[in-house]
């Protein structure tokens, strides 16, 4: 019998390891899995690469992970928003790495991974700056 | 070069874990979302080795309209009510 239900948040996030890449849903305050992020915070995993739309705000969820120095790198579209104090503080101190990815590209890169594709070309590279250091043909 | 236009090659973004919030789930992990809170959930569930989902409530198997299921349970590993 297939049963994927688990009883506790701790069971839900069991097995998350130091150095893992973690995708976190949500757009601003909408759809953020707040309780699951706090469960990861409680279990103590560190050196995480977090992939999400916003780099957290206030003191909750993603901002709390950043504040507690659990996030080595964040891959996101909008690092700065109202209340994104912890990201900005660590960024200025050189304590967190940022990979800035446009929102559509972020979504498309995850879609490509899910589809088992080797990559994709989601839009024309129109400017030299966009192409710098990347493969374009 | 595709149809005479240059494109930027983007790498797929694989992950170890996805943390997703949905609205309802059955025990197979079929998911429906609540309005705009859906956002990145469906795509993230497919891109990670382990997809963990928090929902508002569980429902009986068979009670979700198959036409309305957004993320099929095959992409989901664990579901918890939170």
Backbone of each chain as ProteinMPNN parsed JSONL, in Angstrom:
{"seq_chain_A": "XXXXXXXXXXXXXXXXXXXXXXXXXXXXXXXXXXXXXXXXXXXXXXXXXXXXXXXXXXXXXXXXXXXXXXXXXXXXXXXXXXXXXXXXXXXXXXXXXXXXXXXXXXXXXXXXXXXXXXXXXXXXXXXXXXXXXXXXX", "coords_chain_A": {"N_chain_A": [[0.835, -1.199, 0.0], [0.636, 2.083, -0.984], [1.67, 4.769, 0.837], [2.319, 7.925, 1.518], [2.148, 9.66, 3.548], [3.375, 11.355, 6.4], [3.832, 11.682, 9.967], [5.013, 13.748, 11.38], [6.778, 16.913, 11.217], [9.498, 16.65, 11.553], [9.987, 14.027, 10.69], [9.31, 14.428, 8.066], [11.369, 15.961, 6.97], [13.561, 14.422, 7.391], [16.817, 13.184, 6.74], [17.769, 15.209, 5.162], [20.756, 16.692, 4.231], [23.95, 18.163, 5.191], [25.2, 20.532, 2.919], [23.364, 20.033, 0.945], [21.293, 20.764, -1.953], [18.489, 22.718, -1.898], [15.241, 23.177, -2.905], [12.913, 25.715, -2.484], [9.597, 26.439, -2.307], [7.305, 29.167, -3.118], [6.377, 32.609, -3.395], [7.183, 35.669, -2.697], [5.213, 36.232, 0.095], [3.48, 34.233, -0.453], [2.554, 30.895, -0.564], [4.833, 29.845, 0.642], [6.569, 27.199, 2.151], [6.517, 27.369, 5.156], [6.6, 25.963, 7.647], [7.991, 23.614, 6.985], [10.487, 24.661, 6.267], [11.287, 25.673, 8.725], [11.506, 23.269, 10.056], [13.749, 22.174, 8.825], [15.592, 24.024, 9.696], [15.514, 23.452, 12.445], [16.578, 20.861, 12.463], [19.185, 21.209, 11.841], [20.783, 21.138, 9.479], [23.419, 22.325, 7.35], [25.468, 24.576, 5.275], [23.889, 24.82, 3.004], [22.546, 24.988, -0.324], [20.218, 27.121, -1.391], [17.382, 27.309, -3.367], [15.152, 29.545, -4.571], [12.433, 31.947, -4.904], [12.559, 34.475, -3.582], [14.88, 36.038, -1.306], [14.12, 35.722, 1.365], [12.436, 37.419, 4.104], [12.14, 39.59, 6.935], [12.168, 37.758, 9.981], [11.569, 35.165, 9.668], [11.276, 31.801, 8.347], [13.021, 31.459, 5.37], [14.646, 33.697, 5.766], [15.378, 33.258, 8.405], [16.886, 30.915, 8.177], [19.049, 31.935, 6.736], [19.982, 33.872, 8.558], [20.883, 32.196, 10.596], [23.153, 31.223, 9.519], [23.062, 28.996, 7.809], [22.907, 28.829, 5.151], [24.85, 28.533, 2.398], [24.848, 29.353, -0.209], [22.63, 31.195, -2.263], [20.19, 30.788, -4.73], [18.344, 32.764, -6.661], [15.617, 34.917, -7.804], [14.775, 37.368, -6.878], [16.535, 38.835, -4.683], [16.395, 41.045, -3.023], [13.945, 42.521, -1.029], [11.177, 44.055, 0.692], [12.208, 44.164, 3.952], [14.279, 42.318, 3.71], [16.537, 41.933, 5.401], [18.427, 40.146, 6.526], [19.583, 38.683, 4.426], [20.829, 40.817, 3.078], [22.611, 41.773, 4.978], [24.406, 39.597, 5.357], [25.3, 39.301, 2.781], [26.68, 41.711, 2.31], [28.704, 41.32, 4.088], [30.086, 39.384, 2.869], [29.436, 36.741, 3.351], [27.66, 35.086, 2.151], [26.827, 33.448, -0.862], [25.585, 34.506, -4.02], [23.528, 33.527, -6.68], [22.13, 35.002, -9.261], [19.181, 34.585, -10.928], [17.01, 35.063, -13.596], [13.422, 35.063, -13.233], [11.782, 33.488, -15.014], [13.73, 31.929, -16.214], [14.739, 30.58, -14.032], [12.56, 28.964, -13.316], [12.327, 27.52, -15.704], [14.782, 26.173, -15.809], [14.504, 24.391, -13.684], [12.306, 22.981, -14.607], [13.47, 21.75, -16.817], [15.262, 20.05, -15.529], [13.465, 18.346, -14.194], [12.26, 17.179, -16.357], [14.232, 15.644, -17.315], [15.935, 16.642, -19.169], [18.906, 17.737, -20.916], [19.395, 20.357, -20.763], [18.418, 23.705, -21.688], [17.219, 26.294, -23.878], [15.962, 28.936, -23.043], [15.486, 31.525, -23.962], [16.317, 34.038, -26.383], [19.713, 35.121, -26.419], [20.243, 38.262, -26.184], [21.875, 40.347, -25.533], [25.282, 41.337, -25.18], [26.217, 41.369, -22.583], [24.591, 39.529, -21.225], [25.472, 37.208, -22.403], [28.078, 36.95, -21.655], [30.684, 34.963, -20.552], [29.236, 32.67, -20.826], [27.836, 29.865, -22.58], [26.91, 30.361, -25.855], [25.223, 29.92, -28.773]], "CA_chain_A": [[0.0, 0.0, 0.0], [1.419, 3.324, -1.054], [1.219, 5.795, 1.785], [3.415, 8.886, 1.648], [1.889, 10.575, 4.66], [4.189, 11.209, 7.608], [3.099, 12.284, 11.078], [5.657, 14.931, 11.967], [7.66, 17.703, 10.352], [10.853, 16.101, 11.669], [10.041, 12.889, 9.763], [9.192, 14.927, 6.688], [12.648, 16.493, 6.46], [14.652, 13.518, 7.768], [17.705, 12.826, 5.64], [18.37, 16.4, 4.556], [22.149, 16.661, 4.683], [24.803, 19.322, 4.98], [25.644, 20.673, 1.534], [22.288, 19.743, -0.012], [20.594, 21.817, -2.687], [17.106, 22.655, -1.448], [14.286, 24.054, -3.587], [11.876, 26.163, -1.551], [8.504, 27.088, -3.026], [6.847, 30.437, -2.585], [6.544, 33.838, -4.169], [6.886, 36.607, -1.615], [4.658, 35.511, 1.248], [2.46, 33.293, -0.913], [2.968, 29.54, -0.898], [6.101, 29.454, 1.27], [6.386, 26.091, 3.104], [7.179, 27.933, 6.343], [6.847, 24.953, 8.686], [9.057, 22.707, 6.526], [11.766, 25.372, 6.354], [11.656, 25.695, 10.139], [11.922, 21.904, 10.426], [15.142, 22.056, 8.367], [16.355, 24.849, 10.638], [15.599, 22.726, 13.717], [17.388, 19.641, 12.366], [20.574, 21.642, 11.88], [21.55, 21.022, 8.228], [24.098, 23.578, 6.998], [26.112, 24.659, 3.948], [22.846, 24.532, 2.021], [22.275, 25.857, -1.465], [18.77, 27.294, -1.397], [16.864, 27.828, -4.623], [13.829, 30.064, -4.257], [12.206, 33.203, -5.615], [12.998, 35.615, -2.772], [15.875, 35.652, -0.301], [13.587, 35.829, 2.712], [12.243, 38.745, 4.69], [11.85, 39.533, 8.365], [12.947, 36.818, 10.797], [10.95, 33.849, 9.532], [11.653, 30.813, 7.312], [14.296, 31.561, 4.65], [15.462, 34.708, 6.448], [15.924, 32.631, 9.612], [17.959, 30.006, 7.723], [20.195, 32.782, 6.39], [20.45, 34.466, 9.811], [21.589, 31.177, 11.377], [24.36, 30.83, 8.739], [22.888, 27.644, 7.253], [22.85, 28.921, 3.691], [26.129, 28.912, 1.79], [24.575, 29.997, -1.491], [21.212, 31.283, -2.6], [19.902, 30.954, -6.154], [17.011, 33.359, -6.621], [15.31, 35.961, -8.771], [14.609, 38.651, -6.188], [17.175, 38.767, -3.365], [16.034, 42.171, -2.169], [12.532, 42.861, -0.922], [10.938, 44.719, 1.966], [12.546, 43.332, 5.11], [15.289, 41.277, 3.438], [17.708, 42.441, 6.126], [19.483, 39.152, 6.803], [20.342, 38.44, 3.199], [21.674, 41.984, 2.768], [23.683, 41.829, 5.982], [25.421, 38.57, 5.069], [25.858, 39.578, 1.45], [27.669, 42.784, 2.467], [29.833, 40.776, 4.857], [30.721, 38.351, 2.05], [29.218, 35.442, 3.994], [26.714, 34.269, 1.396], [27.02, 33.556, -2.311], [24.314, 34.726, -4.724], [23.413, 33.316, -8.123], [20.91, 35.707, -9.635], [18.605, 33.946, -12.107], [15.689, 35.63, -13.892], [12.372, 34.166, -12.752], [11.394, 32.495, -16.023], [14.861, 31.022, -16.403], [14.777, 29.745, -12.824], [11.499, 27.982, -13.469], [12.635, 26.669, -16.86], [15.903, 25.283, -15.477], [13.961, 23.306, -12.853], [11.473, 22.155, -15.492], [14.386, 20.934, -17.613], [15.763, 18.987, -14.65], [12.371, 17.409, -13.966], [11.961, 16.483, -17.612], [15.378, 14.826, -17.672], [16.594, 17.26, -20.309], [20.294, 18.124, -20.652], [19.467, 21.807, -20.692], [17.432, 24.339, -22.542], [17.545, 27.641, -24.338], [14.657, 29.515, -22.826], [15.235, 32.793, -24.658], [17.476, 34.489, -27.138], [20.666, 35.959, -25.703], [20.249, 39.442, -27.053], [22.905, 41.325, -25.198], [26.6, 40.799, -24.918], [26.366, 41.179, -21.141], [23.924, 38.279, -20.868], [26.217, 36.072, -22.938], [29.432, 36.93, -21.128], [31.047, 33.829, -19.707], [28.313, 31.553, -20.97], [27.824, 29.293, -23.909], [25.849, 30.912, -26.68], [25.459, 29.579, -30.179]], "C_chain_A": [[0.87, 1.25, 0.0], [0.838, 4.326, -0.06], [2.381, 6.75, 2.072], [3.22, 9.867, 2.798], [2.874, 10.303, 5.8], [3.539, 12.045, 8.698], [3.701, 13.599, 11.557], [6.533, 15.642, 10.939], [9.082, 17.15, 10.386], [11.02, 14.896, 10.742], [10.047, 13.362, 8.314], [10.539, 15.363, 6.125], [13.839, 15.6, 6.841], [15.5, 13.185, 6.549], [18.267, 14.018, 4.887], [19.775, 16.538, 5.138], [22.86, 17.984, 4.468], [25.224, 19.347, 3.514], [24.559, 20.419, 0.501], [21.812, 20.994, -0.755], [19.106, 21.655, -2.412], [16.254, 23.665, -2.222], [13.207, 24.438, -2.593], [10.819, 26.939, -2.332], [8.143, 28.423, -2.399], [7.226, 31.613, -3.452], [6.178, 34.954, -3.209], [6.361, 35.818, -0.429], [3.686, 34.408, 0.842], [3.062, 31.932, -1.233], [4.306, 29.115, -0.324], [5.833, 28.304, 2.256], [7.078, 26.414, 4.422], [7.558, 26.848, 7.352], [7.955, 23.979, 8.264], [10.425, 23.382, 6.606], [12.223, 25.431, 7.809], [12.086, 24.314, 10.632], [13.369, 21.655, 9.996], [16.056, 22.858, 9.294], [16.577, 24.087, 11.953], [16.515, 21.511, 13.63], [18.871, 19.956, 12.195], [21.387, 21.522, 10.607], [22.166, 22.371, 7.858], [24.798, 23.472, 5.651], [25.116, 24.389, 2.823], [22.927, 25.493, 0.843], [20.762, 25.928, -1.571], [18.342, 27.947, -2.706], [15.425, 28.27, -4.383], [13.656, 31.414, -4.939], [12.784, 34.416, -4.89], [13.951, 35.151, -1.686], [15.392, 35.924, 1.123], [13.338, 37.26, 3.137], [11.854, 38.57, 6.142], [12.749, 38.516, 9.058], [12.491, 35.378, 10.607], [11.573, 33.049, 8.387], [13.006, 31.077, 6.646], [15.221, 32.592, 5.301], [16.116, 34.118, 7.699], [17.055, 31.669, 9.261], [19.226, 30.799, 7.406], [20.821, 33.359, 7.66], [21.299, 33.472, 10.608], [22.77, 30.578, 10.616], [24.259, 29.394, 8.216], [22.999, 27.641, 5.745], [24.188, 29.409, 3.148], [25.897, 29.737, 0.528], [23.074, 30.074, -1.714], [21.08, 31.545, -4.095], [18.5, 31.517, -6.227], [16.858, 34.454, -7.661], [15.268, 37.34, -8.113], [15.232, 38.607, -4.789], [16.725, 39.894, -2.44], [14.526, 42.402, -2.196], [12.369, 43.587, 0.402], [11.304, 43.762, 3.098], [13.585, 42.259, 4.852], [16.621, 41.617, 4.119], [18.809, 41.398, 6.297], [20.272, 38.793, 5.562], [21.318, 39.592, 2.962], [22.856, 42.081, 3.723], [24.792, 40.825, 5.659], [26.084, 38.776, 3.714], [26.95, 40.637, 1.565], [28.908, 42.279, 3.196], [30.572, 39.685, 4.061], [30.523, 36.949, 2.601], [28.2, 34.574, 3.268], [26.94, 34.53, -0.091], [25.648, 33.727, -2.956], [24.459, 34.355, -6.19], [22.069, 33.9, -8.527], [20.395, 35.125, -10.95], [17.241, 34.579, -12.372], [14.593, 34.598, -13.625], [11.975, 33.082, -13.768], [12.484, 31.469, -16.254], [14.983, 30.067, -15.229], [13.77, 28.605, -12.95], [11.827, 26.997, -14.596], [13.795, 25.711, -16.566], [15.434, 24.126, -14.593], [13.074, 22.394, -13.696], [12.352, 21.218, -16.317], [14.926, 19.771, -16.783], [14.694, 17.92, -14.454], [12.064, 16.582, -15.189], [13.117, 15.589, -18.044], [16.131, 15.364, -18.876], [18.015, 17.691, -19.929], [20.447, 19.635, -20.544], [18.459, 22.401, -21.633], [17.907, 25.721, -22.938], [16.281, 28.467, -24.247], [14.427, 30.843, -23.531], [16.492, 33.216, -25.39], [18.397, 35.325, -26.254], [20.911, 37.213, -26.514], [21.387, 40.398, -26.742], [24.218, 40.633, -24.911], [26.759, 40.496, -23.428], [25.754, 39.85, -20.699], [24.761, 37.074, -21.271], [27.588, 35.912, -22.303], [29.668, 35.725, -20.224], [30.131, 32.637, -19.853], [28.309, 31.082, -22.411], [26.634, 29.838, -24.704], [26.15, 30.581, -28.127], [24.134, 29.391, -30.904]], "O_chain_A": [[1.721, 1.44, 0.869], [-0.34, 4.676, -0.125], [3.315, 6.4, 2.794], [4.02, 10.782, 2.996], [3.164, 9.149, 6.117], [2.797, 12.987, 8.419], [2.992, 14.461, 12.077], [6.964, 15.06, 9.943], [9.788, 17.175, 9.378], [12.052, 14.748, 10.087], [10.702, 12.774, 7.454], [10.82, 15.159, 4.943], [14.991, 15.982, 6.637], [14.975, 12.936, 5.463], [19.156, 13.854, 4.052], [19.969, 16.508, 6.353], [22.43, 18.817, 3.669], [25.561, 18.313, 2.938], [24.8, 20.572, -0.696], [21.914, 22.115, -0.257], [18.53, 20.595, -2.66], [16.524, 24.866, -2.192], [12.644, 23.571, -1.925], [11.113, 27.967, -2.941], [8.603, 28.768, -1.311], [8.246, 31.612, -4.141], [4.998, 35.172, -2.931], [6.985, 34.85, 0.005], [3.131, 33.724, 1.702], [3.964, 31.821, -2.064], [4.866, 28.111, -0.765], [4.956, 28.427, 3.11], [8.096, 25.812, 4.764], [8.684, 26.813, 7.849], [8.765, 23.567, 9.094], [11.412, 22.744, 6.973], [13.407, 25.26, 8.097], [12.931, 24.203, 11.52], [14.128, 21.004, 10.713], [17.156, 22.419, 9.63], [17.68, 24.078, 12.499], [17.164, 21.16, 14.615], [19.719, 19.082, 12.379], [22.59, 21.781, 10.639], [21.541, 23.419, 8.021], [24.742, 22.444, 4.976], [25.471, 23.793, 1.806], [23.32, 26.65, 0.989], [20.1, 24.918, -1.811], [18.863, 28.991, -3.1], [14.575, 27.453, -4.031], [14.611, 31.965, -5.488], [13.417, 35.275, -5.504], [13.855, 34.025, -1.199], [16.179, 36.315, 1.984], [13.939, 38.195, 2.609], [11.308, 37.539, 6.535], [13.94, 38.422, 8.763], [12.964, 34.474, 11.297], [12.312, 33.592, 7.566], [14.042, 30.933, 7.296], [16.432, 32.385, 5.377], [17.262, 34.436, 8.017], [18.066, 31.613, 9.962], [20.332, 30.39, 7.76], [22.041, 33.338, 7.821], [22.301, 33.846, 11.217], [23.32, 29.552, 11.018], [25.252, 28.667, 8.185], [23.165, 26.59, 5.126], [24.604, 30.54, 3.4], [26.632, 30.679, 0.231], [22.338, 29.14, -1.396], [21.762, 32.405, -4.653], [17.545, 30.819, -5.887], [17.82, 34.865, -8.309], [15.669, 38.341, -8.706], [14.525, 38.365, -3.81], [16.679, 39.724, -1.221], [13.916, 42.469, -3.263], [13.332, 43.718, 1.157], [10.756, 42.663, 3.182], [13.765, 41.371, 5.684], [17.681, 41.59, 3.494], [19.993, 41.728, 6.223], [21.489, 38.617, 5.625], [22.494, 39.366, 2.679], [23.966, 42.431, 3.32], [25.975, 41.166, 5.686], [27.261, 38.469, 3.523], [28.025, 40.484, 0.987], [30.02, 42.75, 2.953], [31.567, 39.135, 4.533], [31.341, 36.062, 2.354], [27.904, 33.461, 3.703], [27.202, 35.655, -0.518], [24.663, 33.156, -2.488], [25.385, 34.803, -6.866], [21.013, 33.369, -8.183], [21.089, 35.166, -11.966], [16.401, 34.629, -11.474], [14.818, 33.397, -13.775], [11.85, 31.909, -13.418], [12.208, 30.288, -16.464], [15.291, 28.889, -15.405], [14.093, 27.44, -12.719], [11.627, 25.791, -14.454], [13.788, 24.568, -17.025], [15.917, 23.003, -14.738], [13.088, 21.175, -13.521], [12.027, 20.044, -16.496], [15.034, 18.647, -17.272], [14.982, 16.726, -14.538], [11.656, 15.426, -15.083], [13.002, 14.856, -19.027], [16.877, 14.633, -19.527], [18.292, 17.976, -18.764], [21.539, 20.127, -20.258], [17.724, 21.678, -22.305], [18.879, 26.243, -22.392], [15.599, 28.68, -25.249], [13.278, 31.255, -23.688], [17.597, 32.796, -25.047], [17.936, 36.13, -25.445], [21.718, 37.204, -27.444], [21.809, 41.17, -27.603], [24.253, 39.489, -24.458], [27.362, 39.489, -23.056], [26.34, 39.133, -19.889], [24.769, 36.052, -20.586], [28.196, 34.846, -22.404], [28.939, 35.503, -19.257], [30.233, 31.682, -19.082], [28.717, 31.795, -23.328], [25.491, 29.772, -24.253], [27.213, 30.926, -28.643], [24.121, 29.099, -32.1]]}, "seq_chain_B": "XXXXXXXXXXXXXXXXXXXXXXXXXXXXXXXXXXXXXXXXXXXXXXXXXXXXXXXXXXXXXXXXXXXXXXXXXXXXXXXXXX", "coords_chain_B": {"N_chain_B": [[22.327, 28.381, -32.373], [19.142, 28.959, -33.467], [16.62, 28.903, -35.766], [17.91, 31.067, -36.959], [18.467, 32.793, -34.845], [20.468, 33.655, -32.06], [20.899, 31.782, -29.047], [20.933, 31.516, -25.462], [22.533, 29.01, -23.68], [21.103, 27.178, -21.105], [21.723, 25.504, -18.079], [20.222, 22.536, -16.691], [18.504, 22.571, -13.507], [19.082, 20.714, -10.973], [18.094, 19.21, -7.84], [18.611, 18.207, -4.386], [16.561, 18.155, -2.508], [13.123, 19.142, -2.413], [11.071, 21.574, -0.999], [7.759, 22.061, -0.562], [4.642, 23.788, -0.595], [1.348, 22.793, -0.517], [-2.254, 22.559, -0.989], [-4.194, 20.411, -0.553], [-3.78, 16.865, -0.088], [-3.764, 13.391, -1.071], [-3.169, 10.004, 0.149], [-1.411, 8.956, -1.664], [0.023, 11.063, -2.479], [-0.897, 12.781, -4.391], [-1.54, 16.098, -5.452], [-3.336, 19.133, -4.824], [-3.386, 22.649, -5.204], [-3.595, 25.909, -3.573], [-4.862, 28.46, -5.201], [-2.805, 31.225, -6.062], [-0.739, 30.371, -4.51], [0.265, 28.16, -5.57], [2.409, 28.648, -7.326], [5.786, 28.013, -7.661], [5.612, 25.378, -6.922], [4.671, 22.94, -8.422], [6.712, 22.604, -10.408], [9.033, 22.461, -8.897], [8.637, 20.127, -7.433], [9.13, 18.21, -9.335], [11.82, 18.421, -9.879], [13.55, 17.647, -7.89], [15.34, 15.153, -6.017], [14.202, 14.263, -3.662], [10.997, 14.955, -2.79], [9.251, 16.927, -0.637], [6.264, 17.674, 0.948], [4.088, 20.056, 2.419], [0.782, 20.23, 3.616], [-2.579, 21.564, 4.019], [-4.505, 19.749, 4.737], [-5.221, 16.207, 4.734], [-6.895, 14.143, 2.322], [-9.331, 11.592, 1.497], [-8.286, 8.823, -0.502], [-9.14, 8.976, -3.873], [-10.961, 10.987, -3.625], [-10.062, 13.356, -4.659], [-10.613, 15.205, -7.566], [-9.561, 13.775, -10.513], [-9.025, 15.321, -12.775], [-8.396, 17.685, -11.666], [-6.112, 17.428, -10.238], [-2.926, 18.689, -9.693], [-0.159, 18.256, -9.21], [0.959, 15.102, -9.833], [1.014, 12.186, -7.753], [3.305, 10.632, -8.181], [5.521, 12.248, -8.275], [5.959, 12.946, -5.7], [7.325, 12.439, -2.464], [7.027, 12.574, 0.37], [4.411, 13.583, 2.56], [3.078, 15.972, 4.755], [0.924, 17.211, 7.301], [0.663, 20.564, 8.075]], "CA_chain_B": [[21.561, 29.149, -33.382], [17.864, 28.314, -33.781], [15.878, 29.806, -36.656], [18.67, 32.28, -37.23], [18.693, 33.633, -33.65], [21.344, 33.075, -31.05], [20.254, 31.501, -27.767], [21.816, 31.207, -24.343], [22.301, 27.653, -23.164], [20.913, 27.14, -19.651], [21.85, 24.168, -17.484], [19.113, 22.129, -15.819], [18.783, 22.831, -12.084], [18.686, 19.558, -10.165], [18.242, 19.454, -6.41], [18.472, 17.056, -3.496], [15.286, 18.204, -1.793], [12.19, 20.245, -2.675], [10.094, 21.844, 0.053], [6.64, 22.633, -1.3], [3.384, 23.909, 0.13], [0.146, 22.59, -1.329], [-3.474, 22.724, -0.187], [-4.699, 19.1, -0.142], [-3.093, 15.694, -0.641], [-4.217, 12.069, -0.641], [-2.018, 9.254, 0.678], [-0.479, 8.707, -2.761], [0.796, 12.283, -2.724], [-1.507, 13.665, -5.4], [-1.666, 17.413, -4.827], [-3.96, 20.341, -5.381], [-2.842, 23.845, -4.572], [-4.549, 26.979, -3.322], [-4.675, 29.679, -6.004], [-1.462, 31.667, -6.45], [0.258, 29.684, -3.68], [0.813, 27.079, -6.406], [3.621, 29.184, -7.967], [6.861, 27.127, -8.111], [5.437, 24.043, -6.358], [4.661, 21.81, -9.36], [7.982, 22.408, -11.108], [10.041, 22.059, -7.915], [8.406, 18.725, -7.057], [9.694, 17.323, -10.363], [13.254, 18.654, -10.095], [14.356, 17.216, -6.751], [15.418, 13.737, -5.711], [13.243, 14.039, -2.574], [10.006, 16.032, -2.751], [8.547, 16.945, 0.645], [5.149, 18.611, 0.787], [3.196, 20.303, 3.543], [-0.57, 20.547, 3.145], [-3.513, 21.957, 5.076], [-5.259, 18.575, 5.173], [-5.263, 15.013, 3.89], [-8.239, 13.705, 1.922], [-9.401, 10.17, 1.144], [-7.914, 8.419, -1.853], [-10.302, 8.944, -4.753], [-11.842, 12.145, -3.461], [-9.602, 14.481, -5.488], [-10.973, 15.086, -8.978], [-8.32, 13.544, -11.276], [-8.812, 16.434, -13.71], [-7.977, 18.863, -10.911], [-4.823, 17.183, -9.599], [-1.897, 19.488, -10.367], [1.06, 17.448, -9.122], [0.658, 13.681, -9.609], [1.735, 11.634, -6.607], [4.576, 10.002, -8.539], [6.595, 13.213, -8.029], [5.968, 13.316, -4.281], [7.849, 11.385, -1.595], [6.475, 12.659, 1.723], [3.426, 14.643, 2.775], [2.804, 16.188, 6.172], [-0.015, 18.3, 7.569], [1.276, 21.623, 8.899]], "C_chain_B": [[20.297, 28.378, -33.74], [17.039, 29.31, -34.592], [16.581, 31.14, -36.843], [18.91, 33.184, -36.032], [19.592, 32.901, -32.675], [20.56, 32.863, -29.747], [21.31, 31.269, -26.704], [21.487, 29.797, -23.858], [22.191, 27.693, -21.647], [20.978, 25.7, -19.149], [20.577, 23.805, -16.709], [19.501, 22.322, -14.35], [18.222, 21.673, -11.251], [18.859, 19.902, -8.686], [18.115, 18.156, -5.628], [17.065, 17.0, -2.916], [14.431, 19.354, -2.336], [11.254, 20.366, -1.484], [8.959, 22.639, -0.59], [5.426, 22.725, -0.392], [2.23, 23.722, -0.839], [-1.073, 22.71, -0.416], [-3.961, 21.378, 0.364], [-3.874, 17.989, -0.774], [-3.842, 14.438, -0.228], [-2.975, 11.251, -0.254], [-1.021, 8.858, -0.403], [0.386, 9.935, -3.073], [0.288, 13.122, -3.879], [-1.833, 15.002, -4.748], [-2.577, 18.359, -5.594], [-3.478, 21.521, -4.547], [-3.943, 24.87, -4.343], [-4.144, 28.218, -4.123], [-3.211, 29.982, -6.298], [-0.362, 31.026, -5.606], [0.851, 28.481, -4.435], [2.233, 27.437, -6.87], [4.678, 28.145, -8.383], [6.657, 25.657, -7.699], [5.505, 22.91, -7.37], [6.012, 21.56, -10.018], [9.071, 21.955, -10.131], [9.888, 20.583, -7.536], [9.028, 17.767, -8.067], [11.219, 17.364, -10.411], [14.15, 18.119, -8.978], [14.293, 15.7, -6.564], [14.383, 13.364, -4.647], [12.27, 15.224, -2.535], [9.167, 15.905, -1.485], [7.483, 18.043, 0.588], [4.407, 18.791, 2.096], [1.852, 20.745, 2.995], [-1.431, 20.969, 4.329], [-4.252, 20.741, 5.62], [-5.059, 17.42, 4.206], [-6.702, 14.757, 3.492], [-8.17, 12.228, 1.545], [-8.94, 9.951, -0.295], [-9.184, 8.355, -2.706], [-11.193, 10.162, -4.641], [-11.346, 13.383, -4.202], [-10.02, 14.212, -6.931], [-9.697, 14.906, -9.795], [-8.008, 14.682, -12.237], [-8.26, 17.662, -12.988], [-6.634, 18.67, -10.222], [-3.735, 17.914, -10.395], [-0.572, 18.735, -10.373], [0.674, 15.993, -8.884], [1.552, 13.116, -8.504], [3.087, 11.021, -6.934], [5.764, 10.943, -8.296], [6.811, 13.503, -6.551], [6.453, 12.147, -3.431], [7.223, 11.381, -0.205], [5.482, 13.817, 1.803], [3.144, 14.744, 4.267], [1.78, 17.315, 6.31], [0.667, 19.313, 8.48], [0.498, 22.917, 8.716]], "O_chain_B": [[20.375, 27.264, -34.259], [16.793, 30.43, -34.144], [15.95, 32.196, -36.882], [19.504, 34.25, -36.187], [19.487, 31.688, -32.492], [19.682, 33.651, -29.396], [22.438, 30.876, -27.003], [20.325, 29.444, -23.655], [23.094, 28.192, -20.974], [20.367, 24.799, -19.724], [19.931, 24.681, -16.135], [20.678, 22.247, -13.995], [17.048, 21.662, -10.881], [19.659, 20.764, -8.325], [17.595, 17.155, -6.119], [16.455, 15.933, -2.841], [14.956, 20.414, -2.677], [10.706, 19.369, -1.014], [9.166, 23.742, -1.097], [5.201, 21.868, 0.463], [2.145, 24.407, -1.858], [-0.936, 22.935, 0.787], [-4.122, 21.213, 1.573], [-3.332, 18.154, -1.867], [-4.479, 14.405, 0.825], [-1.855, 11.757, -0.324], [0.103, 8.464, -0.089], [1.353, 9.852, -3.831], [0.953, 14.066, -4.306], [-2.342, 15.044, -3.628], [-2.593, 18.387, -6.825], [-3.204, 21.398, -3.354], [-5.061, 24.733, -4.841], [-3.204, 28.927, -3.763], [-2.464, 29.105, -6.73], [0.817, 31.124, -5.946], [1.819, 27.87, -3.982], [3.141, 26.609, -6.806], [4.475, 27.454, -9.381], [7.443, 24.792, -8.085], [6.315, 21.998, -7.206], [6.414, 20.406, -10.171], [9.935, 21.156, -10.493], [10.878, 19.877, -7.342], [9.41, 16.651, -7.716], [11.845, 16.44, -10.929], [15.374, 18.135, -9.106], [13.302, 15.059, -6.916], [13.768, 12.299, -4.71], [12.675, 16.358, -2.279], [8.466, 14.913, -1.283], [7.766, 19.185, 0.227], [4.125, 17.822, 2.801], [1.777, 21.523, 2.044], [-1.066, 20.762, 5.486], [-4.59, 20.689, 6.802], [-4.768, 17.616, 3.026], [-7.627, 15.107, 4.225], [-7.091, 11.686, 1.305], [-9.173, 10.778, -1.178], [-10.178, 7.75, -2.306], [-12.085, 10.358, -5.466], [-12.09, 14.35, -4.367], [-9.805, 13.118, -7.452], [-8.833, 15.783, -9.781], [-6.838, 14.975, -12.486], [-7.72, 18.57, -13.621], [-6.07, 19.622, -9.683], [-3.642, 17.772, -11.614], [0.062, 18.594, -11.418], [0.116, 15.674, -7.834], [2.702, 13.526, -8.351], [3.936, 10.901, -6.05], [6.892, 10.479, -8.129], [7.739, 14.225, -6.188], [6.047, 11.005, -3.646], [6.921, 10.32, 0.34], [5.678, 14.874, 1.204], [2.991, 13.734, 4.954], [1.778, 18.26, 5.521], [1.187, 18.954, 9.536], [0.842, 23.935, 9.318]]}, "name": "protein", "num_of_chains": 2, "seq": "XXXXXXXXXXXXXXXXXXXXXXXXXXXXXXXXXXXXXXXXXXXXXXXXXXXXXXXXXXXXXXXXXXXXXXXXXXXXXXXXXXXXXXXXXXXXXXXXXXXXXXXXXXXXXXXXXXXXXXXXXXXXXXXXXXXXXXXXXXXXXXXXXXXXXXXXXXXXXXXXXXXXXXXXXXXXXXXXXXXXXXXXXXXXXXXXXXXXXXXXXXXXXXXXXXXXXXXXXXX"}
